[in-house]
Amino acid sequence: MNERDPGMRVVHLLRAITVELDRIGERFAARHALHPTDVRALICLLDAARAGTPATPGMLGAQLGLNSAGTTAVVDRLERLGHVRRERDTRDRRRVLLTVDESAVELGWDFFGPLIQEIVAVMGRFDAAGQATVERFLGEVHEAVTRRRAGDG
């Protein structure tokens, strides 16, 4: 592909952003005695909470691509550190739900908050039409990446 193609320039920018975000996530993990998988687990759990989706160990394992033993190890680590709680589902006592502790949310905001605020400020420099275009583009890129990861693309 032609490196001057606008699509290729965007691909390279997305890759560069991904690398930098990974580095920031690694720094957060190291600072708080977490494995990078622990950080991804916390993100998955926070995303589920934001979407109103009950978070179970099975759902988390599927999201992370881990078997049952690996998922248990991650949840055990996060629970030991006080970042996650296991709670029985009030509607189905056999089911365990995972909840991110508020202290972990605060820890994340303390570290990532300034970056999040900066990104929100960047988005605020676009008019409503530009914001809608950026959101649509990123949503469609996310769908494409998710399809590829799932083996459908």
VMD Tcl script that builds the backbone (N, CA, C; Angstrom):
set m [mol new atoms 459]
animate dup $m
set s [atomselect $m all]
$s set {name element resname resid chain x y z} {
  {N N MET 1 A 0.843 -1.188 0.000}
  {CA C MET 1 A 0.000 0.000 0.000}
  {C C MET 1 A 0.883 1.245 0.000}
  {N N ASN 2 A 0.340 2.275 -0.549}
  {CA C ASN 2 A 1.041 3.546 -0.651}
  {C C ASN 2 A 1.062 4.251 0.703}
  {N N GLU 3 A 2.239 4.584 1.187}
  {CA C GLU 3 A 2.390 5.241 2.489}
  {C C GLU 3 A 1.776 6.642 2.508}
  {N N ARG 4 A 1.507 7.201 1.343}
  {CA C ARG 4 A 0.896 8.532 1.280}
  {C C ARG 4 A -0.620 8.461 1.326}
  {N N ASP 5 A -1.154 7.277 1.220}
  {CA C ASP 5 A -2.593 7.084 1.270}
  {C C ASP 5 A -3.107 7.536 2.635}
  {N N PRO 6 A -4.175 8.344 2.689}
  {CA C PRO 6 A -4.696 8.809 3.986}
  {C C PRO 6 A -5.057 7.660 4.921}
  {N N GLY 7 A -5.576 6.576 4.367}
  {CA C GLY 7 A -5.912 5.415 5.190}
  {C C GLY 7 A -4.690 4.825 5.866}
  {N N MET 8 A -3.596 4.740 5.134}
  {CA C MET 8 A -2.358 4.205 5.713}
  {C C MET 8 A -1.789 5.142 6.775}
  {N N ARG 9 A -1.891 6.441 6.540}
  {CA C ARG 9 A -1.415 7.386 7.561}
  {C C ARG 9 A -2.212 7.206 8.857}
  {N N VAL 10 A -3.504 6.984 8.726}
  {CA C VAL 10 A -4.348 6.767 9.913}
  {C C VAL 10 A -3.983 5.450 10.585}
  {N N VAL 11 A -3.740 4.412 9.799}
  {CA C VAL 11 A -3.323 3.130 10.375}
  {C C VAL 11 A -2.052 3.318 11.203}
  {N N HIS 12 A -1.095 4.044 10.677}
  {CA C HIS 12 A 0.162 4.275 11.404}
  {C C HIS 12 A -0.062 5.115 12.657}
  {N N LEU 13 A -0.949 6.090 12.582}
  {CA C LEU 13 A -1.267 6.885 13.775}
  {C C LEU 13 A -1.949 6.028 14.843}
  {N N LEU 14 A -2.900 5.197 14.417}
  {CA C LEU 14 A -3.568 4.314 15.384}
  {C C LEU 14 A -2.575 3.364 16.038}
  {N N ARG 15 A -1.650 2.836 15.227}
  {CA C ARG 15 A -0.637 1.942 15.787}
  {C C ARG 15 A 0.239 2.692 16.786}
  {N N ALA 16 A 0.644 3.906 16.456}
  {CA C ALA 16 A 1.480 4.700 17.363}
  {C C ALA 16 A 0.737 5.005 18.665}
  {N N ILE 17 A -0.546 5.318 18.562}
  {CA C ILE 17 A -1.355 5.586 19.764}
  {C C ILE 17 A -1.451 4.326 20.612}
  {N N THR 18 A -1.677 3.188 19.958}
  {CA C THR 18 A -1.772 1.916 20.682}
  {C C THR 18 A -0.492 1.620 21.443}
  {N N VAL 19 A 0.643 1.826 20.805}
  {CA C VAL 19 A 1.934 1.582 21.457}
  {C C VAL 19 A 2.087 2.494 22.672}
  {N N GLU 20 A 1.772 3.771 22.510}
  {CA C GLU 20 A 1.910 4.708 23.637}
  {C C GLU 20 A 0.944 4.376 24.773}
  {N N LEU 21 A -0.290 4.019 24.438}
  {CA C LEU 21 A -1.246 3.631 25.478}
  {C C LEU 21 A -0.788 2.372 26.204}
  {N N ASP 22 A -0.217 1.421 25.455}
  {CA C ASP 22 A 0.329 0.218 26.091}
  {C C ASP 22 A 1.441 0.590 27.071}
  {N N ARG 23 A 2.311 1.497 26.662}
  {CA C ARG 23 A 3.406 1.923 27.544}
  {C C ARG 23 A 2.872 2.586 28.812}
  {N N ILE 24 A 1.859 3.411 28.651}
  {CA C ILE 24 A 1.261 4.060 29.822}
  {C C ILE 24 A 0.624 3.009 30.728}
  {N N GLY 25 A -0.088 2.046 30.130}
  {CA C GLY 25 A -0.697 0.967 30.913}
  {C C GLY 25 A 0.343 0.129 31.638}
  {N N GLU 26 A 1.471 -0.118 30.973}
  {CA C GLU 26 A 2.553 -0.869 31.620}
  {C C GLU 26 A 3.117 -0.097 32.814}
  {N N ARG 27 A 3.244 1.215 32.666}
  {CA C ARG 27 A 3.749 2.045 33.772}
  {C C ARG 27 A 2.780 1.997 34.960}
  {N N PHE 28 A 1.477 2.083 34.655}
  {CA C PHE 28 A 0.463 1.992 35.705}
  {C C PHE 28 A 0.549 0.634 36.402}
  {N N ALA 29 A 0.652 -0.433 35.606}
  {CA C ALA 29 A 0.736 -1.783 36.174}
  {C C ALA 29 A 1.949 -1.919 37.077}
  {N N ALA 30 A 3.100 -1.476 36.601}
  {CA C ALA 30 A 4.331 -1.595 37.398}
  {C C ALA 30 A 4.232 -0.787 38.686}
  {N N ARG 31 A 3.665 0.398 38.599}
  {CA C ARG 31 A 3.566 1.271 39.773}
  {C C ARG 31 A 2.664 0.682 40.849}
  {N N HIS 32 A 1.697 -0.148 40.442}
  {CA C HIS 32 A 0.717 -0.668 41.395}
  {C C HIS 32 A 0.788 -2.184 41.556}
  {N N ALA 33 A 1.944 -2.764 41.229}
  {CA C ALA 33 A 2.190 -4.203 41.407}
  {C C ALA 33 A 1.143 -5.061 40.704}
  {N N LEU 34 A 0.797 -4.667 39.478}
  {CA C LEU 34 A -0.175 -5.396 38.682}
  {C C LEU 34 A 0.506 -6.003 37.466}
  {N N HIS 35 A -0.041 -7.092 37.007}
  {CA C HIS 35 A 0.371 -7.693 35.737}
  {C C HIS 35 A -0.420 -6.971 34.647}
  {N N PRO 36 A 0.117 -6.820 33.444}
  {CA C PRO 36 A -0.668 -6.183 32.374}
  {C C PRO 36 A -2.042 -6.835 32.163}
  {N N THR 37 A -2.132 -8.143 32.379}
  {CA C THR 37 A -3.433 -8.812 32.268}
  {C C THR 37 A -4.390 -8.320 33.345}
  {N N ASP 38 A -3.865 -7.992 34.531}
  {CA C ASP 38 A -4.710 -7.452 35.594}
  {C C ASP 38 A -5.329 -6.126 35.158}
  {N N VAL 39 A -4.534 -5.296 34.489}
  {CA C VAL 39 A -5.037 -4.003 34.023}
  {C C VAL 39 A -6.117 -4.225 32.973}
  {N N ARG 40 A -5.873 -5.155 32.042}
  {CA C ARG 40 A -6.897 -5.448 31.029}
  {C C ARG 40 A -8.162 -5.989 31.694}
  {N N ALA 41 A -8.004 -6.794 32.732}
  {CA C ALA 41 A -9.168 -7.328 33.445}
  {C C ALA 41 A -9.972 -6.195 34.083}
  {N N LEU 42 A -9.283 -5.271 34.722}
  {CA C LEU 42 A -9.982 -4.133 35.333}
  {C C LEU 42 A -10.730 -3.329 34.278}
  {N N ILE 43 A -10.106 -3.118 33.127}
  {CA C ILE 43 A -10.760 -2.382 32.041}
  {C C ILE 43 A -12.007 -3.128 31.572}
  {N N CYS 44 A -11.899 -4.441 31.403}
  {CA C CYS 44 A -13.060 -5.247 30.987}
  {C C CYS 44 A -14.200 -5.126 31.991}
  {N N LEU 45 A -13.863 -5.203 33.267}
  {CA C LEU 45 A -14.883 -5.115 34.316}
  {C C LEU 45 A -15.512 -3.732 34.360}
  {N N LEU 46 A -14.712 -2.691 34.201}
  {CA C LEU 46 A -15.247 -1.328 34.188}
  {C C LEU 46 A -16.135 -1.108 32.963}
  {N N ASP 47 A -15.725 -1.639 31.806}
  {CA C ASP 47 A -16.541 -1.525 30.598}
  {C C ASP 47 A -17.874 -2.242 30.781}
  {N N ALA 48 A -17.848 -3.417 31.401}
  {CA C ALA 48 A -19.087 -4.167 31.641}
  {C C ALA 48 A -20.013 -3.372 32.560}
  {N N ALA 49 A -19.449 -2.790 33.611}
  {CA C ALA 49 A -20.263 -1.994 34.539}
  {C C ALA 49 A -20.884 -0.802 33.815}
  {N N ARG 50 A -20.094 -0.135 32.980}
  {CA C ARG 50 A -20.604 1.027 32.246}
  {C C ARG 50 A -21.722 0.616 31.283}
  {N N ALA 51 A -21.617 -0.583 30.714}
  {CA C ALA 51 A -22.633 -1.077 29.784}
  {C C ALA 51 A -23.830 -1.699 30.509}
  {N N GLY 52 A -23.743 -1.839 31.837}
  {CA C GLY 52 A -24.824 -2.464 32.593}
  {C C GLY 52 A -24.864 -3.972 32.432}
  {N N THR 53 A -23.732 -4.558 32.065}
  {CA C THR 53 A -23.629 -6.001 31.864}
  {C C THR 53 A -23.056 -6.661 33.110}
  {N N PRO 54 A -23.750 -7.658 33.654}
  {CA C PRO 54 A -23.193 -8.352 34.813}
  {C C PRO 54 A -21.849 -8.994 34.459}
  {N N ALA 55 A -20.863 -8.788 35.293}
  {CA C ALA 55 A -19.519 -9.315 35.039}
  {C C ALA 55 A -19.322 -10.588 35.851}
  {N N THR 56 A -19.131 -11.681 35.146}
  {CA C THR 56 A -18.879 -12.963 35.791}
  {C C THR 56 A -17.456 -13.397 35.460}
  {N N PRO 57 A -16.915 -14.329 36.224}
  {CA C PRO 57 A -15.594 -14.851 35.863}
  {C C PRO 57 A -15.568 -15.436 34.448}
  {N N GLY 58 A -16.627 -16.103 34.033}
  {CA C GLY 58 A -16.679 -16.671 32.688}
  {C C GLY 58 A -16.611 -15.601 31.608}
  {N N MET 59 A -17.362 -14.524 31.809}
  {CA C MET 59 A -17.337 -13.413 30.860}
  {C C MET 59 A -15.953 -12.798 30.814}
  {N N LEU 60 A -15.337 -12.617 31.971}
  {CA C LEU 60 A -14.006 -12.022 32.038}
  {C C LEU 60 A -12.984 -12.913 31.339}
  {N N GLY 61 A -13.037 -14.201 31.602}
  {CA C GLY 61 A -12.113 -15.130 30.967}
  {C C GLY 61 A -12.241 -15.113 29.456}
  {N N ALA 62 A -13.488 -15.057 28.967}
  {CA C ALA 62 A -13.711 -15.003 27.518}
  {C C ALA 62 A -13.130 -13.716 26.940}
  {N N GLN 63 A -13.332 -12.602 27.632}
  {CA C GLN 63 A -12.807 -11.318 27.157}
  {C C GLN 63 A -11.283 -11.312 27.107}
  {N N LEU 64 A -10.668 -11.943 28.095}
  {CA C LEU 64 A -9.211 -11.946 28.191}
  {C C LEU 64 A -8.560 -13.101 27.439}
  {N N GLY 65 A -9.361 -14.060 26.996}
  {CA C GLY 65 A -8.810 -15.228 26.318}
  {C C GLY 65 A -8.098 -16.165 27.272}
  {N N LEU 66 A -8.607 -16.259 28.498}
  {CA C LEU 66 A -7.987 -17.103 29.520}
  {C C LEU 66 A -8.866 -18.301 29.827}
  {N N ASN 67 A -8.223 -19.391 30.236}
  {CA C ASN 67 A -8.992 -20.541 30.711}
  {C C ASN 67 A -9.455 -20.264 32.141}
  {N N SER 68 A -10.181 -21.215 32.708}
  {CA C SER 68 A -10.756 -21.032 34.041}
  {C C SER 68 A -9.680 -20.805 35.105}
  {N N ALA 69 A -8.603 -21.568 35.045}
  {CA C ALA 69 A -7.534 -21.432 36.041}
  {C C ALA 69 A -6.851 -20.065 35.923}
  {N N GLY 70 A -6.611 -19.625 34.697}
  {CA C GLY 70 A -5.988 -18.321 34.492}
  {C C GLY 70 A -6.879 -17.189 34.973}
  {N N THR 71 A -8.172 -17.317 34.704}
  {CA C THR 71 A -9.130 -16.293 35.150}
  {C C THR 71 A -9.174 -16.246 36.669}
  {N N THR 72 A -9.210 -17.412 37.299}
  {CA C THR 72 A -9.229 -17.466 38.766}
  {C C THR 72 A -7.985 -16.802 39.339}
  {N N ALA 73 A -6.841 -17.045 38.728}
  {CA C ALA 73 A -5.590 -16.441 39.207}
  {C C ALA 73 A -5.649 -14.918 39.124}
  {N N VAL 74 A -6.175 -14.395 38.021}
  {CA C VAL 74 A -6.290 -12.940 37.863}
  {C C VAL 74 A -7.240 -12.370 38.904}
  {N N VAL 75 A -8.405 -12.992 39.045}
  {CA C VAL 75 A -9.399 -12.487 40.002}
  {C C VAL 75 A -8.863 -12.588 41.428}
  {N N ASP 76 A -8.195 -13.698 41.749}
  {CA C ASP 76 A -7.603 -13.846 43.081}
  {C C ASP 76 A -6.602 -12.724 43.358}
  {N N ARG 77 A -5.739 -12.427 42.387}
  {CA C ARG 77 A -4.739 -11.362 42.552}
  {C C ARG 77 A -5.414 -10.015 42.779}
  {N N LEU 78 A -6.403 -9.715 41.940}
  {CA C LEU 78 A -7.087 -8.428 42.050}
  {C C LEU 78 A -7.872 -8.318 43.353}
  {N N GLU 79 A -8.437 -9.429 43.795}
  {CA C GLU 79 A -9.180 -9.437 45.058}
  {C C GLU 79 A -8.216 -9.249 46.233}
  {N N ARG 80 A -7.079 -9.934 46.190}
  {CA C ARG 80 A -6.069 -9.807 47.248}
  {C C ARG 80 A -5.577 -8.363 47.374}
  {N N LEU 81 A -5.456 -7.679 46.242}
  {CA C LEU 81 A -5.002 -6.287 46.234}
  {C C LEU 81 A -6.118 -5.303 46.584}
  {N N GLY 82 A -7.337 -5.815 46.734}
  {CA C GLY 82 A -8.465 -4.958 47.100}
  {C C GLY 82 A -9.081 -4.216 45.925}
  {N N HIS 83 A -8.795 -4.657 44.699}
  {CA C HIS 83 A -9.306 -3.963 43.522}
  {C C HIS 83 A -10.638 -4.521 43.021}
  {N N VAL 84 A -10.919 -5.784 43.351}
  {CA C VAL 84 A -12.122 -6.459 42.857}
  {C C VAL 84 A -12.776 -7.205 44.010}
  {N N ARG 85 A -14.111 -7.255 43.953}
  {CA C ARG 85 A -14.871 -8.041 44.930}
  {C C ARG 85 A -15.681 -9.097 44.189}
  {N N ARG 86 A -15.745 -10.285 44.793}
  {CA C ARG 86 A -16.650 -11.336 44.309}
  {C C ARG 86 A -17.914 -11.229 45.147}
  {N N GLU 87 A -19.047 -11.237 44.476}
  {CA C GLU 87 A -20.325 -11.169 45.196}
  {C C GLU 87 A -21.295 -12.161 44.577}
  {N N ARG 88 A -22.113 -12.778 45.403}
  {CA C ARG 88 A -23.140 -13.686 44.891}
  {C C ARG 88 A -24.230 -12.866 44.218}
  {N N ASP 89 A -24.685 -13.354 43.071}
  {CA C ASP 89 A -25.799 -12.718 42.364}
  {C C ASP 89 A -27.042 -12.885 43.228}
  {N N THR 90 A -27.752 -11.804 43.495}
  {CA C THR 90 A -28.936 -11.885 44.355}
  {C C THR 90 A -30.078 -12.642 43.684}
  {N N ARG 91 A -30.066 -12.718 42.334}
  {CA C ARG 91 A -31.121 -13.439 41.615}
  {C C ARG 91 A -30.782 -14.904 41.391}
  {N N ASP 92 A -29.488 -15.217 41.380}
  {CA C ASP 92 A -29.037 -16.599 41.167}
  {C C ASP 92 A -27.821 -16.823 42.061}
  {N N ARG 93 A -28.049 -17.372 43.225}
  {CA C ARG 93 A -26.997 -17.511 44.240}
  {C C ARG 93 A -25.836 -18.389 43.773}
  {N N ARG 94 A -26.036 -19.163 42.703}
  {CA C ARG 94 A -24.948 -19.994 42.185}
  {C C ARG 94 A -23.941 -19.172 41.388}
  {N N ARG 95 A -24.375 -17.999 40.930}
  {CA C ARG 95 A -23.535 -17.180 40.056}
  {C C ARG 95 A -22.761 -16.144 40.864}
  {N N VAL 96 A -21.476 -16.012 40.517}
  {CA C VAL 96 A -20.606 -15.026 41.155}
  {C C VAL 96 A -20.460 -13.835 40.213}
  {N N LEU 97 A -20.636 -12.637 40.782}
  {CA C LEU 97 A -20.446 -11.412 40.019}
  {C C LEU 97 A -19.174 -10.722 40.502}
  {N N LEU 98 A -18.496 -10.077 39.577}
  {CA C LEU 98 A -17.264 -9.364 39.896}
  {C C LEU 98 A -17.527 -7.863 39.836}
  {N N THR 99 A -17.062 -7.168 40.857}
  {CA C THR 99 A -17.241 -5.721 40.943}
  {C C THR 99 A -15.897 -5.075 41.218}
  {N N VAL 100 A -15.611 -3.998 40.493}
  {CA C VAL 100 A -14.384 -3.235 40.742}
  {C C VAL 100 A -14.626 -2.353 41.957}
  {N N ASP 101 A -13.718 -2.420 42.911}
  {CA C ASP 101 A -13.827 -1.619 44.118}
  {C C ASP 101 A -13.601 -0.138 43.793}
  {N N GLU 102 A -14.298 0.723 44.491}
  {CA C GLU 102 A -14.183 2.166 44.254}
  {C C GLU 102 A -12.753 2.662 44.437}
  {N N SER 103 A -11.997 2.030 45.319}
  {CA C SER 103 A -10.602 2.451 45.511}
  {C C SER 103 A -9.783 2.206 44.245}
  {N N ALA 104 A -10.093 1.144 43.506}
  {CA C ALA 104 A -9.393 0.871 42.249}
  {C C ALA 104 A -9.787 1.900 41.192}
  {N N VAL 105 A -11.058 2.296 41.201}
  {CA C VAL 105 A -11.514 3.328 40.270}
  {C C VAL 105 A -10.768 4.628 40.551}
  {N N GLU 106 A -10.651 4.978 41.823}
  {CA C GLU 106 A -9.931 6.204 42.204}
  {C C GLU 106 A -8.460 6.123 41.814}
  {N N LEU 107 A -7.866 4.967 42.007}
  {CA C LEU 107 A -6.474 4.759 41.625}
  {C C LEU 107 A -6.299 4.995 40.121}
  {N N GLY 108 A -7.223 4.449 39.340}
  {CA C GLY 108 A -7.189 4.637 37.895}
  {C C GLY 108 A -7.364 6.092 37.493}
  {N N TRP 109 A -8.306 6.775 38.141}
  {CA C TRP 109 A -8.536 8.189 37.818}
  {C C TRP 109 A -7.334 9.040 38.210}
  {N N ASP 110 A -6.726 8.721 39.332}
  {CA C ASP 110 A -5.536 9.487 39.739}
  {C C ASP 110 A -4.440 9.380 38.689}
  {N N PHE 111 A -4.287 8.200 38.115}
  {CA C PHE 111 A -3.212 7.971 37.145}
  {C C PHE 111 A -3.609 8.412 35.734}
  {N N PHE 112 A -4.782 7.957 35.277}
  {CA C PHE 112 A -5.190 8.191 33.892}
  {C C PHE 112 A -6.025 9.458 33.706}
  {N N GLY 113 A -6.526 10.033 34.801}
  {CA C GLY 113 A -7.392 11.204 34.713}
  {C C GLY 113 A -6.837 12.347 33.882}
  {N N PRO 114 A -5.574 12.752 34.112}
  {CA C PRO 114 A -5.038 13.856 33.303}
  {C C PRO 114 A -5.027 13.543 31.801}
  {N N LEU 115 A -4.693 12.317 31.427}
  {CA C LEU 115 A -4.713 11.942 30.011}
  {C C LEU 115 A -6.142 11.967 29.478}
  {N N ILE 116 A -7.061 11.427 30.251}
  {CA C ILE 116 A -8.470 11.417 29.828}
  {C C ILE 116 A -8.959 12.848 29.626}
  {N N GLN 117 A -8.643 13.731 30.566}
  {CA C GLN 117 A -9.058 15.127 30.437}
  {C C GLN 117 A -8.455 15.773 29.193}
  {N N GLU 118 A -7.205 15.443 28.896}
  {CA C GLU 118 A -6.555 16.007 27.714}
  {C C GLU 118 A -7.221 15.506 26.433}
  {N N ILE 119 A -7.569 14.233 26.394}
  {CA C ILE 119 A -8.244 13.681 25.214}
  {C C ILE 119 A -9.621 14.311 25.047}
  {N N VAL 120 A -10.344 14.472 26.149}
  {CA C VAL 120 A -11.662 15.123 26.086}
  {C C VAL 120 A -11.513 16.556 25.581}
  {N N ALA 121 A -10.475 17.245 26.034}
  {CA C ALA 121 A -10.233 18.613 25.565}
  {C C ALA 121 A -9.930 18.632 24.063}
  {N N VAL 122 A -9.143 17.670 23.588}
  {CA C VAL 122 A -8.859 17.587 22.150}
  {C C VAL 122 A -10.171 17.405 21.390}
  {N N MET 123 A -11.017 16.497 21.851}
  {CA C MET 123 A -12.297 16.254 21.183}
  {C C MET 123 A -13.149 17.519 21.188}
  {N N GLY 124 A -13.054 18.307 22.255}
  {CA C GLY 124 A -13.829 19.538 22.361}
  {C C GLY 124 A -13.426 20.598 21.347}
  {N N ARG 125 A -12.263 20.435 20.731}
  {CA C ARG 125 A -11.824 21.392 19.713}
  {C C ARG 125 A -12.473 21.132 18.352}
  {N N PHE 126 A -13.229 20.036 18.249}
  {CA C PHE 126 A -13.955 19.726 17.024}
  {C C PHE 126 A -15.400 20.182 17.186}
  {N N ASP 127 A -16.007 20.598 16.082}
  {CA C ASP 127 A -17.430 20.939 16.148}
  {C C ASP 127 A -18.237 19.644 16.252}
  {N N ALA 128 A -19.556 19.776 16.416}
  {CA C ALA 128 A -20.420 18.605 16.621}
  {C C ALA 128 A -20.309 17.611 15.459}
  {N N ALA 129 A -20.252 18.115 14.232}
  {CA C ALA 129 A -20.146 17.217 13.068}
  {C C ALA 129 A -18.809 16.477 13.089}
  {N N GLY 130 A -17.737 17.180 13.423}
  {CA C GLY 130 A -16.421 16.544 13.501}
  {C C GLY 130 A -16.382 15.503 14.601}
  {N N GLN 131 A -16.985 15.815 15.743}
  {CA C GLN 131 A -17.027 14.862 16.854}
  {C C GLN 131 A -17.788 13.605 16.448}
  {N N ALA 132 A -18.903 13.797 15.736}
  {CA C ALA 132 A -19.694 12.647 15.292}
  {C C ALA 132 A -18.888 11.787 14.307}
  {N N THR 133 A -18.117 12.439 13.446}
  {CA C THR 133 A -17.289 11.702 12.489}
  {C C THR 133 A -16.201 10.914 13.203}
  {N N VAL 134 A -15.535 11.541 14.158}
  {CA C VAL 134 A -14.479 10.853 14.920}
  {C C VAL 134 A -15.069 9.659 15.657}
  {N N GLU 135 A -16.204 9.869 16.305}
  {CA C GLU 135 A -16.834 8.783 17.063}
  {C C GLU 135 A -17.265 7.642 16.144}
  {N N ARG 136 A -17.847 7.991 15.000}
  {CA C ARG 136 A -18.263 6.953 14.043}
  {C C ARG 136 A -17.047 6.197 13.522}
  {N N PHE 137 A -15.985 6.911 13.167}
  {CA C PHE 137 A -14.771 6.280 12.663}
  {C C PHE 137 A -14.194 5.317 13.695}
  {N N LEU 138 A -14.010 5.799 14.922}
  {CA C LEU 138 A -13.420 4.942 15.954}
  {C C LEU 138 A -14.319 3.753 16.266}
  {N N GLY 139 A -15.633 3.951 16.255}
  {CA C GLY 139 A -16.557 2.845 16.477}
  {C C GLY 139 A -16.433 1.780 15.402}
  {N N GLU 140 A -16.327 2.210 14.143}
  {CA C GLU 140 A -16.197 1.251 13.048}
  {C C GLU 140 A -14.834 0.566 13.057}
  {N N VAL 141 A -13.784 1.295 13.423}
  {CA C VAL 141 A -12.461 0.675 13.553}
  {C C VAL 141 A -12.496 -0.365 14.672}
  {N N HIS 142 A -13.130 -0.020 15.780}
  {CA C HIS 142 A -13.241 -0.965 16.897}
  {C C HIS 142 A -13.969 -2.233 16.449}
  {N N GLU 143 A -15.050 -2.074 15.708}
  {CA C GLU 143 A -15.780 -3.242 15.205}
  {C C GLU 143 A -14.901 -4.095 14.291}
  {N N ALA 144 A -14.135 -3.452 13.411}
  {CA C ALA 144 A -13.256 -4.191 12.503}
  {C C ALA 144 A -12.193 -4.963 13.276}
  {N N VAL 145 A -11.605 -4.325 14.274}
  {CA C VAL 145 A -10.565 -4.974 15.072}
  {C C VAL 145 A -11.160 -6.138 15.864}
  {N N THR 146 A -12.350 -5.923 16.416}
  {CA C THR 146 A -13.020 -6.979 17.185}
  {C C THR 146 A -13.337 -8.170 16.292}
  {N N ARG 147 A -13.816 -7.902 15.073}
  {CA C ARG 147 A -14.100 -8.997 14.129}
  {C C ARG 147 A -12.824 -9.757 13.805}
  {N N ARG 148 A -11.724 -9.051 13.585}
  {CA C ARG 148 A -10.453 -9.687 13.245}
  {C C ARG 148 A -9.995 -10.562 14.404}
  {N N ARG 149 A -10.090 -10.029 15.628}
  {CA C ARG 149 A -9.655 -10.786 16.807}
  {C C ARG 149 A -10.499 -12.047 16.953}
  {N N ALA 150 A -11.774 -11.939 16.642}
  {CA C ALA 150 A -12.672 -13.090 16.777}
  {C C ALA 150 A -12.497 -14.086 15.637}
  {N N GLY 151 A -11.704 -13.700 14.617}
  {CA C GLY 151 A -11.473 -14.607 13.509}
  {C C GLY 151 A -12.463 -14.477 12.380}
  {N N ASP 152 A -13.300 -13.444 12.418}
  {CA C ASP 152 A -14.314 -13.254 11.371}
  {C C ASP 152 A -13.827 -12.350 10.243}
  {N N GLY 153 A -12.651 -11.740 10.402}
  {CA C GLY 153 A -12.222 -10.766 9.400}
  {C C GLY 153 A -10.952 -11.199 8.709}
}
mol reanalyze $m
mol bondsrecalc $m
mol representation Tube
mol addrep $m
